[in-house]
Amino acid sequence: MTFSSPEEKRAYTHDLFGRIAPRYEFINKVMSLGQVESWRRAAAGEARVPPGGWVLDVATGEGGMARALLRRWPDAHVVGLDFNREMLRMGRVHSAGWPVRWAEGDALRLPFPDNRFDAVVNAFMLRNVTDVRAALAEQVRVVRPGGRVVCLEMTWPRHPLFRPLFHLYFGGIVPVMGWVLTGYLDAYRYLPRSVQAFLPPEGLAATMEAVGLHSVRYRLLMMGTVTLHVGIKG
């Protein structure tokens, strides 16, 4: 799927996530074959939040990543930010009883001062923004020196045997599954296309370094379909 302007992509994704918000977490679990929580645990562990530290979950959605952070770092102060009010509403519902602080805001203009957080985490967000470099630069801005930026994202596998199988599942079965469970076929056609169009793991690592992160590293999960990147602010 192509967009004629950044504004068109922003409007499309805002509408898309608002429509699928009530079933978003359920679909994530189904599509990931139940593995999404293990990926979130891995990302939360990489945040390395100090005792009583502050961590920002950008594009928190229904709060799954925020809850994973609190499970791993129970004395942390977790802020979940999203640009979609329906997603935030569902986040409050699904995270009732969890001490998450909620904030509405744009990932390209985070409503926080410089050096505010000990860590910043984003999960399955970067391929949906209109400017990946600008989004990462904002995360670097609000994290303290020595703090970590953690990125969890999907990627198209490269293994010659697994790649066609993944294409069949993710490009064919998942859209139909999403349509059956939510009624929105276009949303789950957009998903595989957004993954195919996104930066490869080494490209994302290079972009993280370009915006001021050092010691950037990544590892592949789920047979190369998910990447976990970590960088440290200098």
N, CA, C and O of each residue as an XYZ file, in Angstrom:
936
protein
N       0.835     -1.186      0.000
C       0.000      0.000      0.000
C       0.875      1.243      0.000
O       1.799      1.363      0.805
N       0.579      2.165     -0.905
C       1.334      3.400     -0.982
C       0.439      4.571     -0.593
O      -0.781      4.527     -0.749
N       1.079      5.615     -0.083
C       0.360      6.806      0.342
C       0.909      8.007     -0.416
O       2.103      8.076     -0.706
N       0.041      8.936     -0.728
C       0.463     10.101     -1.511
C       1.180     11.141     -0.669
O       1.851     12.019     -1.212
N       1.048     11.057      0.648
C       1.684     12.032      1.534
C       1.771     11.449      2.937
O       1.042     10.514      3.268
N       2.665     12.001      3.770
C       2.714     11.566      5.177
C       1.392     11.763      5.893
O       1.009     10.957      6.740
N       0.697     12.837      5.552
C      -0.581     13.114      6.205
C      -1.613     12.034      5.884
O      -2.428     11.669      6.732
N      -1.568     11.520      4.633
C      -2.502     10.463      4.265
C      -2.203      9.184      5.058
O      -3.127      8.518      5.524
N      -0.938      8.842      5.211
C      -0.584      7.652      5.984
C      -0.991      7.819      7.442
O      -1.531      6.893      8.048
N      -0.735      8.992      8.005
C      -1.096      9.220      9.405
C      -2.603      9.077      9.599
O      -3.047      8.436     10.551
N      -3.393      9.672      8.700
C      -4.844      9.591      8.818
C      -5.320      8.145      8.670
O      -6.229      7.707      9.376
N      -4.697      7.410      7.745
C      -5.094      6.018      7.511
C      -4.808      5.167      8.746
O      -5.682      4.434      9.209
N      -3.601      5.256      9.278
C      -3.256      4.424     10.428
C      -4.055      4.817     11.662
O      -4.425      3.959     12.463
N      -4.323      6.108     11.818
C      -5.136      6.549     12.961
C      -6.522      5.928     12.886
O      -7.031      5.416     13.884
N      -7.133      5.971     11.708
C      -8.461      5.390     11.531
C      -8.412      3.873     11.691
O      -9.289      3.286     12.324
N      -7.385      3.237     11.116
C      -7.253      1.784     11.168
C      -7.189      1.289     12.603
O      -7.940      0.391     12.985
N      -6.293      1.868     13.405
C      -6.132      1.377     14.766
C      -7.332      1.710     15.635
O      -7.631      0.988     16.586
N      -8.015      2.787     15.320
C      -9.237      3.079     16.049
C     -10.310      2.037     15.788
O     -11.059      1.670     16.693
N     -10.387      1.553     14.532
C     -11.396      0.564     14.174
C     -11.112     -0.800     14.781
O     -12.032     -1.484     15.229
N      -9.838     -1.206     14.799
C      -9.517     -2.563     15.268
C      -9.198     -2.620     16.761
O      -8.916     -3.695     17.291
N      -9.241     -1.476     17.442
C      -8.852     -1.420     18.857
C      -9.548     -2.464     19.731
O      -8.881     -3.092     20.553
N     -10.868     -2.679     19.588
C     -11.519     -3.635     20.501
C     -11.003     -5.064     20.387
O     -11.109     -5.831     21.343
N     -10.445     -5.436     19.236
C      -9.981     -6.814     19.039
C      -8.469     -6.890     18.845
O      -7.929     -7.956     18.550
N      -7.797     -5.770     19.008
C      -6.372     -5.686     18.665
C      -5.531     -6.703     19.447
O      -4.729     -7.422     18.852
N      -5.700     -6.769     20.742
C      -4.863     -7.643     21.556
C      -5.158     -9.119     21.257
O      -4.243     -9.940     21.191
N      -6.402     -9.437     21.083
C      -6.772    -10.818     20.759
C      -6.159    -11.242     19.427
O      -5.604    -12.335     19.316
N      -6.260    -10.375     18.418
C      -5.710    -10.701     17.107
C      -4.194    -10.846     17.180
O      -3.627    -11.725     16.532
N      -3.534     -9.995     17.959
C      -2.080    -10.109     18.123
C      -1.689    -11.500     18.622
O      -0.739    -12.104     18.124
N      -2.419    -11.988     19.592
C      -2.110    -13.305     20.155
C      -2.355    -14.413     19.140
O      -1.584    -15.369     19.057
N      -3.429    -14.283     18.369
C      -3.744    -15.300     17.367
C      -2.697    -15.282     16.254
O      -2.166    -16.331     15.889
N      -2.396    -14.102     15.712
C      -1.463    -13.996     14.590
C      -0.057    -14.442     14.956
O       0.655    -15.017     14.133
N       0.342    -14.170     16.207
C       1.698    -14.508     16.640
C       1.804    -15.948     17.142
O       2.853    -16.369     17.629
N       0.711    -16.692     17.019
C       0.658    -18.074     17.512
C       0.989    -18.129     19.004
O       1.631    -19.060     19.490
N       0.526    -17.093     19.711
C       0.700    -17.034     21.156
C       2.049    -16.548     21.632
O       2.341    -16.602     22.826
N       2.893    -16.063     20.699
C       4.262    -15.701     21.064
C       4.447    -14.224     21.414
O       5.519    -13.844     21.886
N       3.448    -13.395     21.199
C       3.644    -11.963     21.377
C       4.079    -11.610     22.794
O       4.879    -10.693     22.978
N       3.572    -12.314     23.793
C       3.950    -12.006     25.178
C       5.423    -12.327     25.430
O       6.087    -11.608     26.177
N       5.938    -13.382     24.830
C       7.356    -13.705     25.015
C       8.233    -12.637     24.365
O       9.304    -12.319     24.883
N       7.794    -12.082     23.239
C       8.557    -11.006     22.600
C       8.546     -9.757     23.485
O       9.563     -9.081     23.641
N       7.396     -9.472     24.049
C       7.316     -8.311     24.943
C       8.182     -8.500     26.184
O       8.813     -7.550     26.647
N       8.219     -9.703     26.720
C       9.077     -9.962     27.879
C      10.542     -9.718     27.531
O      11.288     -9.145     28.325
N      10.945    -10.153     26.346
C      12.326     -9.946     25.917
C      12.637     -8.457     25.797
O      13.704     -8.012     26.218
N      11.713     -7.686     25.227
C      11.912     -6.250     25.092
C      11.952     -5.563     26.453
O      12.779     -4.681     26.686
N      11.057     -5.970     27.346
C      11.032     -5.382     28.689
C      12.343     -5.635     29.415
O      12.856     -4.749     30.099
N      12.888     -6.836     29.272
C      14.147     -7.152     29.933
C      15.291     -6.290     29.452
O      16.194     -5.965     30.223
N      15.260     -5.910     28.165
C      16.324     -5.088     27.603
C      16.254     -3.628     28.052
O      17.223     -2.888     27.887
N      15.121     -3.205     28.618
C      14.989     -1.810     29.040
C      15.906     -1.465     30.210
O      16.339     -0.321     30.341
N      16.202     -2.445     31.056
C      17.113     -2.263     32.185
C      16.743     -1.030     33.029
O      17.585     -0.170     33.287
N      15.510     -0.961     33.441
C      15.012      0.187     34.200
C      15.579      0.151     35.615
O      15.441     -0.866     36.295
N      16.208      1.221     36.079
C      16.750      1.233     37.445
C      15.625      1.269     38.472
O      14.491      1.601     38.126
N      15.913      0.933     39.731
C      14.876      0.962     40.773
C      14.194      2.326     40.830
O      14.853      3.359     40.950
N      12.871      2.315     40.741
C      12.106      3.554     40.778
C      12.236      4.397     39.531
O      11.843      5.564     39.530
N      12.785      3.824     38.456
C      13.010      4.578     37.224
C      11.741      4.796     36.419
O      10.683      4.234     36.705
N      11.887      5.631     35.407
C      10.770      5.974     34.536
C      11.015      5.403     33.149
O      12.116      5.506     32.607
N       9.963      4.792     32.573
C      10.068      4.216     31.240
C       8.842      4.616     30.420
O       7.717      4.617     30.919
N       9.080      4.949     29.172
C       8.012      5.357     28.258
C       7.756      4.254     27.241
O       8.685      3.761     26.601
N       6.491      3.869     27.095
C       6.070      2.919     26.075
C       5.366      3.714     24.983
O       4.233      4.159     25.162
N       6.047      3.890     23.846
C       5.504      4.696     22.755
C       4.587      3.830     21.890
O       4.939      2.702     21.545
N       3.408      4.360     21.540
C       2.385      3.607     20.815
C       1.963      2.398     21.638
O       2.019      1.256     21.182
N       1.547      2.681     22.848
C       1.224      1.634     23.820
C       0.039      0.786     23.432
O      -0.081     -0.347     23.899
N      -0.855      1.305     22.578
C      -2.016      0.527     22.165
C      -2.865      0.125     23.349
O      -3.294      0.981     24.122
N      -3.111     -1.154     23.503
C      -3.912     -1.644     24.619
C      -3.079     -1.917     25.865
O      -3.566     -2.519     26.822
N      -1.820     -1.475     25.854
C      -1.004     -1.550     27.059
C      -0.277     -2.855     27.282
O       0.240     -3.079     28.377
N      -0.214     -3.729     26.288
C       0.459     -5.008     26.475
C       1.932     -4.855     26.817
O       2.445     -5.554     27.690
N       2.613     -3.944     26.135
C       4.027     -3.716     26.423
C       4.203     -3.044     27.776
O       5.142     -3.358     28.507
N       3.311     -2.126     28.114
C       3.382     -1.449     29.415
C       3.242     -2.450     30.557
O       3.953     -2.359     31.558
N       2.336     -3.393     30.408
C       2.154     -4.410     31.443
C       3.377     -5.323     31.537
O       3.776     -5.726     32.629
N       3.969     -5.646     30.382
C       5.185     -6.470     30.395
C       6.317     -5.758     31.121
O       7.097     -6.391     31.831
N       6.408     -4.451     30.944
C       7.429     -3.676     31.654
C       7.211     -3.717     33.153
O       8.165     -3.849     33.920
N       5.962     -3.606     33.575
C       5.671     -3.626     35.004
C       5.878     -5.012     35.611
O       6.246     -5.131     36.779
N       5.643     -6.045     34.827
C       5.926     -7.390     35.340
C       7.426     -7.570     35.575
O       7.848     -8.175     36.560
N       8.216     -7.031     34.650
C       9.670     -7.204     34.759
C      10.283     -6.231     35.752
O      11.234     -6.572     36.455
N       9.738     -5.016     35.811
C      10.285     -3.966     36.684
C       9.136     -3.408     37.520
O       8.654     -2.312     37.235
N       8.687     -4.131     38.543
C       7.465     -3.779     39.256
C       7.498     -2.448     39.993
O       6.440     -1.902     40.307
N       8.685     -1.908     40.278
C       8.725     -0.611     40.953
C       8.985      0.535     39.979
O       9.248      1.660     40.404
N       8.913      0.261     38.691
C       9.122      1.312     37.689
C       7.869      2.181     37.546
O       6.756      1.761     37.866
N       8.082      3.381     37.063
C       6.986      4.275     36.683
C       6.842      4.181     35.163
O       7.719      4.622     34.421
N       5.733      3.605     34.710
C       5.532      3.356     33.287
C       4.505      4.326     32.727
O       3.404      4.462     33.261
N       4.878      4.996     31.645
C       3.975      5.896     30.928
C       3.666      5.262     29.576
O       4.578      4.944     28.813
N       2.381      5.081     29.280
C       1.959      4.552     27.996
C       1.375      5.651     27.142
O       0.383      6.275     27.519
N       1.985      5.897     25.984
C       1.543      6.984     25.101
C       1.015      6.415     23.796
O       1.577      5.466     23.251
N      -0.076      7.001     23.295
C      -0.608      6.619     21.996
C      -1.302      7.828     21.372
O      -1.750      8.735     22.074
N      -1.382      7.823     20.043
C      -2.031      8.955     19.362
C      -3.504      8.685     19.091
O      -4.202      9.530     18.530
N      -3.977      7.504     19.490
C      -5.345      7.117     19.206
C      -6.128      6.970     20.511
O      -5.788      6.139     21.353
N      -7.167      7.770     20.673
C      -7.922      7.760     21.929
C      -8.650      6.445     22.162
O      -8.791      6.013     23.306
N      -9.118      5.800     21.091
C      -9.806      4.521     21.270
C      -8.836      3.457     21.771
O      -9.195      2.627     22.606
N      -7.607      3.481     21.259
C      -6.594      2.559     21.764
C      -6.308      2.828     23.238
O      -6.209      1.891     24.030
N      -6.175      4.085     23.607
C      -5.940      4.424     25.008
C      -7.112      3.998     25.889
O      -6.918      3.527     27.009
N      -8.316      4.166     25.378
C      -9.487      3.740     26.150
C      -9.435      2.236     26.401
O      -9.684      1.778     27.516
N      -9.111      1.474     25.365
C      -9.006      0.031     25.528
C      -7.828     -0.341     26.432
O      -7.886     -1.327     27.166
N      -6.761      0.459     26.370
C      -5.629      0.235     27.259
C      -6.033      0.359     28.717
O      -5.637     -0.457     29.549
N      -6.807      1.363     29.021
C      -7.275      1.545     30.401
C      -8.165      0.388     30.835
O      -8.115     -0.040     31.988
N      -8.977     -0.118     29.914
C      -9.849     -1.254     30.227
C      -9.024     -2.503     30.501
O      -9.228     -3.176     31.511
N      -8.086     -2.814     29.599
C      -7.302     -4.041     29.724
C      -6.267     -3.955     30.848
O      -5.811     -4.978     31.357
N      -5.904     -2.739     31.227
C      -4.866     -2.576     32.251
C      -5.433     -2.077     33.570
O      -4.705     -1.511     34.386
N      -6.714     -2.281     33.779
C      -7.330     -1.864     35.044
C      -6.595     -2.528     36.212
O      -6.382     -3.741     36.223
N      -6.218     -1.712     37.187
C      -5.478     -2.215     38.336
C      -3.975     -2.135     38.184
O      -3.244     -2.319     39.157
N      -3.500     -1.865     36.977
C      -2.064     -1.692     36.729
C      -1.713     -0.209     36.837
O      -2.456      0.631     36.330
N      -0.596      0.131     37.486
C      -0.254      1.548     37.685
C       0.404      2.192     36.459
O       1.508      2.730     36.541
N      -0.291      2.125     35.334
C       0.210      2.756     34.113
C      -0.314      4.185     34.048
O      -1.492      4.436     34.302
N       0.558      5.105     33.709
C       0.157      6.488     33.466
C      -0.070      6.643     31.962
O       0.802      6.299     31.164
N      -1.230      7.155     31.577
C      -1.602      7.218     30.168
C      -1.424      8.629     29.626
O      -1.672      9.610     30.326
N      -0.993      8.719     28.374
C      -0.796     10.021     27.747
C      -1.165      9.929     26.278
O      -0.825      8.957     25.602
N      -1.859     10.942     25.787
C      -2.174     11.025     24.360
C      -1.141     11.925     23.692
O      -0.875     13.029     24.165
N      -0.564     11.453     22.597
C       0.438     12.281     21.936
C       0.975     11.635     20.675
O       0.747     10.455     20.407
N       1.689     12.434     19.915
C       2.255     12.039     18.627
C       3.683     11.547     18.823
O       4.480     12.203     19.493
N       4.010     10.396     18.242
C       5.363      9.843     18.364
C       6.416     10.739     17.732
O       7.595     10.632     18.070
N       6.012     11.625     16.815
C       6.970     12.537     16.178
C       7.148     13.832     16.960
O       8.026     14.636     16.644
N       6.322     14.031     17.973
C       6.416     15.223     18.829
C       6.031     14.815     20.252
O       4.964     15.179     20.747
N       6.890     14.075     20.883
C       6.572     13.544     22.216
C       6.380     14.689     23.219
O       7.212     15.594     23.285
N       5.304     14.657     23.989
C       4.984     15.757     24.906
C       5.718     15.652     26.244
O       5.101     15.726     27.307
N       7.034     15.481     26.181
C       7.836     15.332     27.391
C       9.136     16.121     27.230
O       9.599     16.337     26.110
N       9.726     16.552     28.353
C      10.985     17.298     28.282
C      12.163     16.390     27.957
O      12.055     15.165     28.012
N      13.276     17.003     27.621
C      14.497     16.260     27.336
C      14.934     15.439     28.550
O      14.737     15.850     29.694
N      15.524     14.284     28.289
C      16.162     13.461     29.333
C      15.196     13.059     30.449
O      15.600     12.947     31.606
N      13.933     12.844     30.111
C      12.914     12.583     31.126
C      12.904     11.130     31.591
O      12.597     10.860     32.752
N      13.237     10.182     30.699
C      13.028      8.772     31.005
C      14.345      8.007     31.100
O      15.348      8.379     30.491
N      14.313      6.931     31.875
C      15.468      6.046     31.974
C      15.511      5.053     30.819
O      16.570      4.513     30.498
N      14.369      4.817     30.202
C      14.299      3.936     29.033
C      13.066      4.299     28.222
O      12.076      4.796     28.759
N      13.140      4.045     26.926
C      11.996      4.212     26.032
C      11.862      2.930     25.220
O      12.845      2.413     24.688
N      10.642      2.429     25.133
C      10.379      1.192     24.412
C       9.285      1.452     23.379
O       8.326      2.174     23.653
N       9.430      0.870     22.207
C       8.341      0.878     21.234
C       8.191     -0.527     20.670
O       9.182     -1.197     20.380
N       6.954     -0.966     20.518
C       6.673     -2.317     20.029
C       5.719     -2.259     18.847
O       4.584     -1.799     18.975
N       6.182     -2.727     17.702
C       5.375     -2.809     16.485
C       4.804     -1.452     16.090
O       3.660     -1.349     15.648
N       5.612     -0.424     16.255
C       5.186      0.940     15.981
C       5.893      1.589     14.809
O       5.260      2.295     14.025
N       7.189      1.365     14.673
C       7.997      2.178     13.767
C       7.561      2.093     12.309
O       7.644      3.089     11.590
N       7.099      0.926     11.854
C       6.708      0.827     10.450
C       5.406      1.566     10.159
O       5.019      1.716      9.001
N       4.737      2.024     11.207
C       3.479      2.744     11.021
C       3.629      4.258     11.050
O       2.684      4.972     10.718
N       4.804      4.767     11.443
C       4.982      6.213     11.497
C       5.349      6.746     10.119
O       5.747      5.988      9.235
N       5.213      8.046      9.947
C       5.521      8.654      8.655
C       7.000      8.991      8.502
O       7.463      9.248      7.391
N       7.745      8.992      9.604
C       9.174      9.329      9.549
C       9.885      8.549     10.658
O       9.863      8.948     11.822
N      10.511      7.438     10.284
C      11.162      6.568     11.271
C      12.292      7.296     11.981
O      12.422      7.199     13.202
N      13.106      8.018     11.235
C      14.240      8.730     11.835
C      13.765      9.772     12.840
O      14.332      9.894     13.926
N      12.731     10.520     12.483
C      12.214     11.547     13.394
C      11.632     10.917     14.653
O      11.808     11.447     15.750
N      10.940      9.788     14.503
C      10.371      9.109     15.671
C      11.475      8.638     16.609
O      11.365      8.788     17.825
N      12.535      8.070     16.049
C      13.648      7.616     16.885
C      14.372      8.797     17.525
O      14.780      8.722     18.684
N      14.531      9.883     16.778
C      15.194     11.070     17.329
C      14.431     11.614     18.533
O      15.042     12.079     19.495
N      13.107     11.561     18.485
C      12.301     12.004     19.618
C      12.508     11.088     20.824
O      12.574     11.560     21.959
N      12.608      9.804     20.585
C      12.837      8.883     21.686
C      14.210      9.092     22.313
O      14.373      8.998     23.530
N      15.191      9.375     21.468
C      16.522      9.692     21.990
C      16.481     10.985     22.801
O      17.136     11.089     23.838
N      15.730     11.949     22.344
C      15.648     13.239     23.043
C      15.127     13.075     24.464
O      15.646     13.699     25.390
N      14.096     12.231     24.647
C      13.450     12.170     25.959
C      14.088     11.154     26.895
O      13.733     11.103     28.073
N      15.032     10.334     26.397
C      15.706      9.386     27.279
C      16.970     10.038     27.834
O      17.607     10.840     27.150
N      17.331      9.701     29.057
C      18.499     10.303     29.698
C      19.784      9.735     29.105
O      19.758      8.639     28.546
N      20.895     10.439     29.207
C      22.184      9.862     28.799
C      22.450      8.557     29.546
O      22.296      8.488     30.765
N      22.838      7.556     28.829
C      23.045      6.238     29.403
C      21.803      5.376     29.394
O      21.875      4.177     29.661
N      20.652      5.982     29.087
C      19.408      5.221     29.016
C      19.280      4.470     27.710
O      20.040      4.703     26.771
N      18.319      3.573     27.654
C      18.165      2.694     26.504
C      16.913      2.988     25.691
O      15.869      3.355     26.231
N      17.043      2.819     24.389
C      15.903      2.809     23.482
C      15.780      1.392     22.939
O      16.724      0.852     22.362
N      14.609      0.799     23.131
C      14.364     -0.593     22.741
C      13.262     -0.620     21.691
O      12.187     -0.054     21.890
N      13.537     -1.282     20.576
C      12.583     -1.344     19.467
C      12.242     -2.800     19.159
O      13.130     -3.596     18.853
N      10.981     -3.141     19.237
C      10.487     -4.467     18.880
C       9.658     -4.315     17.617
O       8.687     -3.559     17.595
N      10.036     -5.032     16.566
C       9.359     -4.823     15.288
C       9.340     -6.119     14.481
O      10.154     -7.017     14.696
N       8.408     -6.191     13.563
C       8.348     -7.329     12.648
C       9.278     -7.083     11.470
O       9.573     -5.941     11.117
N       9.732     -8.172     10.872
C      10.592     -8.068      9.699
C      10.319     -9.254      8.794
O       9.851    -10.299      9.246
N      10.612     -9.088      7.518
C      10.369    -10.167      6.559
C      11.526    -11.148      6.626
O      12.677    -10.736      6.478
N      11.266    -12.427      6.843
C      12.363    -13.396      7.001
C      13.159    -13.566      5.707
O      12.652    -13.328      4.610
N      14.406    -13.979      5.862
C      15.291    -14.117      4.710
C      15.625    -15.564      4.366
O      16.164    -15.833      3.293
N      15.319    -16.485      5.249
C      15.656    -17.880      4.988
C      14.911    -18.348      3.737
O      13.688    -18.221      3.674
N      15.617    -18.886      2.746
C      14.984    -19.230      1.467
C      13.886    -20.268      1.575
O      12.994    -20.298      0.727
N      13.918    -21.123      2.590
C      12.876    -22.124      2.750
C      11.684    -21.593      3.537
O      10.534    -21.907      3.229
N      11.968    -20.794      4.545
C      10.901    -20.293      5.407
C      10.181    -19.093      4.793
O       8.997    -18.881      5.054
N      10.887    -18.312      3.982
C      10.320    -17.083      3.428
C       9.003    -17.313      2.678
O       8.041    -16.591      2.940
N       8.913    -18.293      1.751
C       7.631    -18.491      1.059
C       6.514    -18.970      1.985
O       5.349    -18.630      1.780
N       6.864    -19.753      2.997
C       5.847    -20.189      3.952
C       5.306    -19.014      4.749
O       4.104    -18.912      4.995
N       6.216    -18.125      5.149
C       5.789    -16.942      5.884
C       4.917    -16.048      5.006
O       3.923    -15.485      5.463
N       5.311    -15.929      3.733
C       4.516    -15.125      2.808
C       3.092    -15.681      2.680
O       2.121    -14.925      2.656
N       2.983    -16.997      2.598
C       1.666    -17.618      2.513
C       0.851    -17.344      3.773
O      -0.328    -16.998      3.694
N       1.486    -17.501      4.937
C       0.763    -17.300      6.198
C       0.431    -15.830      6.418
O      -0.724    -15.469      6.640
N       1.462    -14.985      6.354
C       1.293    -13.588      6.736
C       0.608    -12.766      5.652
O      -0.166    -11.853      5.939
N       0.912    -13.111      4.391
C       0.316    -12.356      3.296
C      -1.019    -12.889      2.825
O      -1.779    -12.173      2.174
N      -1.320    -14.167      3.154
C      -2.566    -14.754      2.690
C      -3.535    -15.135      3.785
O      -4.700    -14.739      3.761
N      -3.050    -15.911      4.754
C      -3.943    -16.406      5.803
C      -4.302    -15.320      6.817
O      -5.460    -15.193      7.214
N      -3.294    -14.533      7.238
C      -3.547    -13.507      8.258
C      -4.603    -12.486      7.828
O      -5.483    -12.171      8.629
N      -4.559    -11.947      6.589
C      -5.621    -11.008      6.214
C      -7.021    -11.606      6.295
O      -7.958    -10.940      6.735
N      -7.163    -12.860      5.872
C      -8.474    -13.516      5.956
C      -8.877    -13.718      7.418
O     -10.031    -13.506      7.792
N      -7.905    -14.133      8.237
C      -8.163    -14.312      9.658
C      -8.593    -12.991     10.295
O      -9.556    -12.948     11.061
N      -7.877    -11.924      9.974
C      -8.229    -10.617     10.514
C      -9.601    -10.166     10.079
O     -10.344     -9.577     10.864
N      -9.949    -10.439      8.827
C     -11.260    -10.066      8.301
C     -12.373    -10.833      9.018
O     -13.403    -10.260      9.372
N     -12.156    -12.136      9.227
C     -13.166    -12.969      9.897
C     -13.380    -12.494     11.338
O     -14.512    -12.440     11.819
N     -12.283    -12.152     12.020
C     -12.368    -11.826     13.440
C     -12.725    -10.372     13.720
O     -13.229    -10.053     14.797
N     -12.463     -9.477     12.746
C     -12.734     -8.056     12.989
C     -13.689     -7.437     11.979
O     -14.329     -6.426     12.267
N     -13.788     -8.037     10.803
C     -14.612     -7.452      9.749
C     -13.871     -6.442      8.896
O     -14.466     -5.828      8.011
N     -12.576     -6.258      9.146
C     -11.799     -5.246      8.428
C     -10.671     -5.916      7.636
O      -9.581     -6.141      8.162
N     -10.943     -6.226      6.383
C      -9.949     -6.886      5.531
C      -8.786     -5.958      5.210
O      -7.634     -6.390      5.189
N      -9.085     -4.671      4.957
C      -8.029     -3.739      4.545
C      -6.959     -3.587      5.621
O      -5.779     -3.433      5.306
N      -7.365     -3.629      6.887
C      -6.403     -3.459      7.979
C      -5.356     -4.560      7.955
O      -4.175     -4.303      8.189
N      -5.781     -5.775      7.676
C      -4.850     -6.905      7.735
C      -4.215     -7.212      6.381
O      -3.372     -8.104      6.280
N      -4.613     -6.480      5.346
C      -3.824     -6.428      4.126
C      -2.682     -5.426      4.293
O      -1.572     -5.633      3.803
N      -2.983     -4.341      4.995
C      -1.951     -3.326      5.248
C      -0.804     -3.895      6.073
O       0.356     -3.559      5.833
N      -1.110     -4.740      7.028
C      -0.100     -5.263      7.946
C       1.078     -5.923      7.221
O       2.210     -5.481      7.415
N       0.870     -6.966      6.389
C       2.028     -7.572      5.724
C       2.739     -6.620      4.781
O       3.962     -6.680      4.650
N       1.993     -5.741      4.120
C       2.626     -4.788      3.213
C       3.512     -3.809      3.962
O       4.565     -3.405      3.468
N       3.081     -3.432      5.153
C       3.902     -2.502      5.944
C       5.195     -3.158      6.402
O       6.227     -2.497      6.515
N       5.140     -4.464      6.665
C       6.347     -5.187      7.062
C       7.309     -5.308      5.885
O       8.512     -5.099      6.039
N       6.783     -5.644      4.715
C       7.621     -5.774      3.529
C       8.311     -4.460      3.172
O       9.447     -4.460      2.696
N       7.626     -3.346      3.401
C       8.163     -2.038      3.017
C       9.108     -1.444      4.055
O       9.747     -0.424      3.800
N       9.200     -2.077      5.226
C       9.978     -1.484      6.313
C      11.464     -1.782      6.155
O      11.868     -2.659      5.392
N      12.265     -1.019      6.904
C      13.715     -1.183      6.890
C      14.126     -2.601      7.297
O      13.493     -3.200      8.167
N      15.177     -3.141      6.678
C      15.721     -4.403      7.170
C      16.393     -4.170      8.520
O      16.661     -3.021      8.871
N      16.672     -5.217      9.285
C      17.246     -5.039     10.621
C      18.507     -4.182     10.649
O      18.659     -3.334     11.528
N      19.409     -4.396      9.697
C      20.640     -3.601      9.685
C      20.364     -2.143      9.321
O      21.090     -1.246      9.751
N      19.317     -1.906      8.528
C      18.943     -0.528      8.199
C      18.381      0.209      9.396
O      18.676      1.386      9.604
N      17.574     -0.476     10.182
C      17.050      0.145     11.403
C      18.179      0.409     12.394
O      18.198      1.454     13.044
N      19.121     -0.531     12.516
C      20.263     -0.329     13.409
C      21.060      0.902     12.988
O      21.470      1.694     13.837
N      21.282      1.070     11.684
C      22.023      2.230     11.185
C      21.271      3.527     11.478
O      21.891      4.540     11.803
N      19.957      3.505     11.367
C      19.162      4.702     11.664
C      19.231      5.041     13.146
O      19.304      6.215     13.508
N      19.209      4.046     13.992
C      19.336      4.279     15.435
C      20.680      4.930     15.757
O      20.752      5.840     16.583
N      21.722      4.473     15.115
C      23.042      5.071     15.329
C      23.084      6.506     14.811
O      23.721      7.372     15.410
N      22.402      6.749     13.696
C      22.423      8.081     13.083
C      21.752      9.136     13.948
O      22.060     10.322     13.823
N      20.836      8.724     14.826
C      20.147      9.707     15.669
C      20.759      9.815     17.059
O      20.198     10.476     17.933
N      21.913      9.167     17.273
C      22.637      9.405     18.519
C      22.728      8.244     19.483
O      23.154      8.424     20.624
N      22.338      7.056     19.051
C      22.470      5.889     19.916
C      23.772      5.153     19.605
O      24.211      5.126     18.455
N      24.377      4.569     20.604
C      25.599      3.800     20.391
C      25.411      2.384     20.935
O      24.406      2.084     21.580
N      26.376      1.532     20.671
C      26.314      0.115     21.076
C      25.016     -0.532     20.614
O      24.448     -1.371     21.314
N      24.547     -0.135     19.424
C      23.297     -0.671     18.892
C      23.496     -2.138     18.497
O      24.472     -2.493     17.836
N      22.569     -2.960     18.910
C      22.615     -4.374     18.552
C      21.187     -4.861     18.344
O      20.224     -4.247     18.803
N      21.083     -5.960     17.654
C      19.748     -6.541     17.467
C      19.853     -8.055     17.403
O      20.907     -8.622     17.115
N      18.727     -8.685     17.682
C      18.649    -10.135     17.533
C      17.319    -10.493     16.892
O      16.318     -9.794     17.050
N      17.337    -11.593     16.168
C      16.157    -12.064     15.460
C      15.405    -13.065     16.317
O      16.010    -13.921     16.963
N      14.092    -12.956     16.321
C      13.218    -13.849     17.055
C      12.251    -14.527     16.085
O      12.074    -14.073     14.955
N      11.641    -15.594     16.527
C      10.585    -16.272     15.763
C      11.011    -16.539     14.316
O      10.333    -16.142     13.368
N      12.149    -17.221     14.172
C      12.654    -17.622     12.855
C      12.873    -16.429     11.924
O      12.655    -16.511     10.716
N      13.310    -15.317     12.523
C      13.650    -14.145     11.727
C      12.492    -13.273     11.316
O      12.641    -12.446     10.417
N      11.331    -13.429     11.949
C      10.170    -12.615     11.608
C       9.979    -11.432     12.544
O       9.168    -10.547     12.272
N      10.716    -11.413     13.640
C      10.643    -10.329     14.627
C      12.057     -9.924     14.992
O      12.925    -10.783     15.148
N      12.303     -8.624     15.132
C      13.616     -8.154     15.542
C      13.508     -7.341     16.833
O      12.530     -6.628     17.059
N      14.522     -7.467     17.658
C      14.607     -6.714     18.901
C      15.906     -5.917     18.869
O      16.994     -6.484     18.974
N      15.785     -4.596     18.722
C      16.922     -3.689     18.654
C      17.087     -2.954     19.986
O      16.103     -2.624     20.648
N      18.326     -2.705     20.366
C      18.629     -1.964     21.595
C      19.765     -0.998     21.311
O      20.761     -1.372     20.692
N      19.622      0.242     21.760
C      20.685      1.229     21.647
C      20.772      2.054     22.924
O      19.794      2.170     23.662
N      21.931      2.621     23.181
C      22.170      3.413     24.391
C      22.466      4.858     24.007
O      23.235      5.122     23.083
N      21.849      5.784     24.725
C      22.090      7.201     24.453
C      23.448      7.607     25.005
O      23.773      7.300     26.152
N      24.235      8.292     24.197
C      25.566      8.719     24.606
C      25.527      9.934     25.512
O      26.574     10.417     25.944
